């Protein structure tokens, strides 16, 4: 009977984990003109014929200087234009580009399309009892894969967009700063920026929306969602104070229209570890959750 209860506890742990997943230019200088002064012979000893004679001409050296000046102006204009076209490079510039685009989605887009949600197991469950560990890993593997409820689903209402697009349940999408990032890149092709943000790991357990690093931009799994998913029966065998959730390898990949600054698509990945104690058994397992969206304007 004791083994049966322990097995039930482990089953509930796995089920509640997946329940939480599903809930939750200048003008060039003009060339100088040649100046000609016409003079007529006025002296009595000179014939009456008029003589025209240049008194000032542009030398070859002056022409060379003019060409050089024109070239400098042209190069300066080209350098200015190139600087204006350059994609954001620093973490501060890149995260601002993403924040400005992402935070317009819930209020300004016509629709948000959930392309897919993919759940993976990134580490085996670690349990002291070898037999139970094998059973738990089989249960977990059976629940991995694509979430059919999140495949090709379109959200159009303001409430649905608020509830379903990161950060779920919030009116905002990102509160990231450069200090939250381990790496940021931005490239441009055919008028579209591709932004990649890699977040620092969260070692402090049980962060909430708006907290830590991942909580500022991803729809993270929370302790509250674990407790809710377990229900009264699950929490009768799980020590609530033992539940700990941590995050690492979190990454955002987004495409942003260069001309409009609108977010076109976004992919969110989080690697999270769940650790808890149930009936005296310590359990720890890591999962990967990936959410992919397209935005319609």
C-alpha positions in Angstrom: 0.0 0.0 0.0 2.9 2.3 0.9 4.4 1.7 -2.6 1.1 2.4 -4.2 0.7 5.7 -2.4 4.3 6.7 -3.4 3.6 5.8 -7.0 0.4 7.9 -6.9 2.3 10.8 -5.4 4.9 10.7 -8.2 2.1 10.4 -10.8 0.5 13.5 -9.4 3.8 15.4 -9.4 4.2 14.7 -13.2 0.5 15.5 -13.9 0.6 18.7 -12.0 3.8 19.8 -13.8 2.1 19.4 -17.1 -1.1 21.0 -15.9 1.0 24.0 -15.1 2.5 24.0 -18.6 -0.9 24.1 -20.3 -2.3 26.7 -17.9 0.0 28.9 -18.1 23.0 64.8 -48.0 25.1 68.1 -48.7 25.2 69.7 -52.2 28.6 69.4 -53.9 30.6 72.7 -54.3 30.2 74.3 -57.7 33.3 74.4 -59.9 34.8 77.9 -60.2 34.2 79.7 -63.5 37.1 81.0 -65.5 37.2 84.8 -65.2 38.1 86.7 -68.5 38.8 90.4 -68.7 38.6 92.1 -72.1 40.8 95.1 -72.8 41.1 97.3 -75.9 44.2 99.0 -77.1 43.7 102.6 -76.2 47.0 104.1 -76.9 47.5 106.3 -79.9 50.5 104.2 -81.1 48.5 100.9 -81.1 46.2 99.9 -83.9 42.4 100.2 -83.3 42.0 96.4 -83.1 40.6 95.1 -79.8 42.5 92.5 -77.9 40.9 90.1 -75.5 43.2 88.5 -73.0 42.6 86.2 -70.0 44.0 87.7 -66.8 42.9 85.0 -64.4 42.5 81.3 -65.0 41.8 78.2 -62.9 45.0 76.2 -62.4 45.2 72.5 -62.5 46.0 72.4 -58.8 42.9 74.4 -57.9 40.8 71.9 -60.0 42.3 69.0 -58.1 41.5 70.7 -54.8 37.9 71.2 -55.8 37.5 67.6 -56.8 39.0 66.5 -53.5 36.6 68.7 -51.6 33.7 67.3 -53.5 34.8 63.8 -52.9 35.1 64.5 -49.1 31.5 65.8 -49.1 30.3 62.7 -50.9 32.1 60.3 -48.6 30.8 62.1 -45.5 27.3 61.9 -46.8 27.7 58.2 -47.5 29.1 57.6 -44.0 26.2 59.4 -42.4 23.7 57.3 -44.4 25.5 54.1 -43.5 25.4 55.0 -39.8 21.7 55.7 -40.1 21.1 52.3 -41.7 23.2 50.3 -39.2 21.2 47.9 -37.0 21.3 48.4 -33.3 24.5 46.9 -31.8 24.6 47.4 -28.0 22.5 45.5 -25.5 20.8 48.7 -24.6 19.9 49.5 -28.2 18.7 46.0 -29.0 16.6 45.5 -25.9 14.9 48.9 -26.4 14.1 47.9 -30.0 12.5 44.7 -28.8 10.6 46.3 -25.9 9.2 49.0 -28.1 7.9 46.5 -30.6 6.7 43.8 -28.2 4.8 46.2 -25.9 2.6 47.4 -28.8 1.3 43.9 -29.6 -1.5 43.4 -27.1 -3.0 46.8 -27.6 -2.2 47.5 -31.3 -2.2 44.2 -33.3 -5.2 42.9 -35.2 -4.5 39.3 -34.1 -1.9 37.0 -32.4 -1.5 33.5 -33.8 -0.2 30.8 -31.5 1.7 28.6 -34.0 2.7 25.9 -31.5 3.8 25.1 -27.9 6.4 22.4 -27.5 7.2 20.7 -24.2 10.4 18.7 -23.8 12.2 16.9 -20.9 15.7 18.4 -20.6 16.9 16.1 -17.8 15.8 12.8 -16.3 13.9 12.9 -13.1 16.2 12.3 -10.1 14.6 10.2 -7.4 16.3 8.1 -4.8 14.3 5.0 -5.7 15.6 3.6 -9.0 12.4 1.8 -9.9 10.3 4.8 -9.2 12.7 7.0 -11.1 12.3 4.8 -14.2 8.5 4.9 -13.9 8.5 8.7 -13.5 10.6 9.2 -16.6 8.3 7.0 -18.6 5.3 9.0 -17.4 7.0 12.3 -18.3 8.1 11.1 -21.7 4.4 10.1 -22.5 3.4 13.7 -21.8 6.0 15.5 -23.9 5.6 16.9 -27.4 3.3 19.5 -29.0 0.3 20.9 -27.2 -2.6 20.4 -29.6 -4.6 23.1 -27.8 -2.0 25.7 -28.7 -1.5 24.8 -32.4 -2.6 27.4 -35.0 -4.9 29.2 -32.6 -5.8 32.9 -33.3 -6.5 35.4 -30.6 -8.3 38.6 -31.6 -10.0 40.0 -28.5 -8.1 42.3 -26.2 -8.7 39.9 -23.2 -7.5 36.8 -25.1 -4.4 38.6 -26.3 -3.7 39.8 -22.7 -4.2 36.3 -21.3 -2.3 34.3 -23.9 0.6 36.3 -25.2 3.7 36.7 -23.0 3.7 37.7 -20.4 0.4 35.9 -19.9 -2.2 37.7 -17.8 -0.3 41.0 -17.9 -1.0 44.1 -20.0 2.7 44.4 -20.9 5.0 42.0 -22.8 8.5 43.0 -21.8 10.2 44.8 -18.9 13.7 43.6 -19.9 16.8 45.7 -19.4 20.3 45.2 -20.6 21.2 44.0 -17.1 18.9 40.9 -17.7 20.8 39.7 -20.7 23.8 37.6 -21.2 23.9 38.2 -24.9 21.9 40.3 -27.5 22.3 40.3 -31.3 20.5 42.2 -34.0 20.8 41.6 -37.8 18.9 43.2 -40.7 17.9 41.6 -44.0 15.3 42.7 -46.6 13.9 45.4 -44.2 13.4 43.0 -41.3 15.4 43.0 -38.0 16.1 39.6 -36.4 16.7 40.1 -32.6 18.0 37.4 -30.3 18.0 37.9 -26.6 19.6 35.4 -24.2 18.7 35.9 -20.6 20.8 35.4 -17.5 19.8 32.4 -15.4 17.5 32.8 -12.4 19.0 31.1 -9.4 16.5 32.6 -6.9 13.6 30.2 -6.8 9.9 30.8 -7.4 10.0 34.2 -9.1 6.8 35.7 -10.4 5.8 37.8 -13.5 7.9 40.9 -13.6 10.6 39.4 -11.3 14.1 38.0 -11.9 15.1 37.8 -15.5 12.8 35.3 -17.1 9.8 36.8 -15.3 10.2 40.1 -17.2 9.5 38.7 -20.6 8.4 35.0 -20.6 5.2 33.3 -19.4 7.0 31.4 -16.7 5.7 28.4 -14.6 5.1 29.6 -11.1 4.8 27.9 -7.7 1.1 29.0 -7.6 0.4 27.2 -10.8 2.0 24.0 -9.5 -0.1 24.1 -6.3 -3.2 24.8 -8.4 -2.4 22.0 -10.8 -1.8 19.5 -8.0 -5.2 20.2 -6.3 -6.1 19.2 -2.8 -5.2 15.5 -3.3 -1.8 16.3 -4.7 -1.0 18.9 -2.0 -1.9 16.3 0.6 1.3 14.4 -0.3 3.5 17.3 -1.5 5.3 19.5 1.0 4.4 23.0 -0.4 7.4 24.7 1.2 9.6 22.3 -0.7 8.5 23.4 -4.2 11.2 25.3 -6.0 11.3 26.5 -9.6 14.4 27.9 -11.3 15.1 29.0 -14.9 18.0 29.0 -17.2 18.8 29.0 -21.0 15.9 31.3 -21.6 15.9 32.8 -25.1 13.8 35.1 -27.2 14.0 35.3 -31.0 11.9 38.0 -32.6 11.5 39.5 -36.1 10.7 43.2 -36.3 9.7 45.3 -39.3 12.4 47.9 -39.8 10.1 50.5 -41.3 7.2 50.3 -38.9 8.9 48.9 -35.7 6.1 46.3 -35.5 6.8 42.8 -34.1 6.2 40.2 -36.8 6.9 37.0 -34.9 8.4 35.9 -31.6 9.7 32.6 -30.3 10.1 32.1 -26.5 12.1 29.3 -24.9 12.5 28.6 -21.2 14.4 25.8 -19.5 12.9 25.3 -16.0 13.6 22.9 -13.1 11.0 21.7 -10.7 12.2 20.4 -7.3 9.9 19.2 -4.5 9.4 16.7 -1.8 6.4 14.3 -1.7 5.9 11.7 1.0 9.5 12.1 2.0 10.8 11.5 -1.5 12.9 14.3 -3.1 12.1 14.8 -6.8 13.8 17.1 -9.3 13.2 17.2 -13.1 13.9 19.8 -15.8 11.7 20.7 -18.7 11.9 22.9 -21.8 8.9 24.9 -23.0 8.8 26.7 -26.3 6.1 29.0 -27.5 6.0 30.4 -31.1 3.8 33.3 -32.3 3.0 35.3 -35.4 1.5 38.8 -35.2 -1.0 40.3 -37.7 -1.3 44.1 -38.1 
